[in-house]
Amino acid sequence: MAIDIGISEQDRKAIAEGLSRLLADTYTLYLKTHNFHWNVTGPMFNTLHTMFMTQYTELSVAVDDIAERIRALGFPAPGSYAQFAELTVIREERGVPKAEEMIQQLVEGQEAVARTARSIFPVAEGASDEPTCDLLTQRLQVHEKTAWMLRAMLEG
């Protein structure tokens, strides 16, 4: 059945492609944050273990919201590691870095997701896709605040 929500198929496709990149970045950051939650050590262990759990829990909800928006636009959401690896800009961590390096990598990841979300705005706004713009605004608020909080841990 044809989709007639007031957004052209071309715009819906462009928005869905952007959201697919956002989904891949978000999922990759989720996985990295969860990995660091499991493997953090050192004097900041309890603080970071708890903080990382809060962050990966929030990201796990976000991936569902992003994927469902892609589906509402009429396109399949990517859902495999191979697809995410192709679409993400976030570097996978294969080792177990020290706590401060974990924090630095998560700052970079949060900022990368924010940049990806921001890059989708022009086409979403141009298509009057308010639900996507709202989702992007929510994601930007979370990622920018989380990056700030993580950066604050590296200062001093």
Secondary structure, DSSP 4 states (H G I P E B T S, - for coil): ----SSS-HHHHHHHHHHHHHHHHHHHHHHHHHHHHHHH--STTHHHHHHHHHHHHHHHHHHHHHHHHHHHHTTSPPP-SHHHHHHH--SPPP-S---HHHHHHHHHHHHHHHHHHHHHHHHHHHHTT-HHHHHHHHHHHHHHHHHHHHHHHHH--
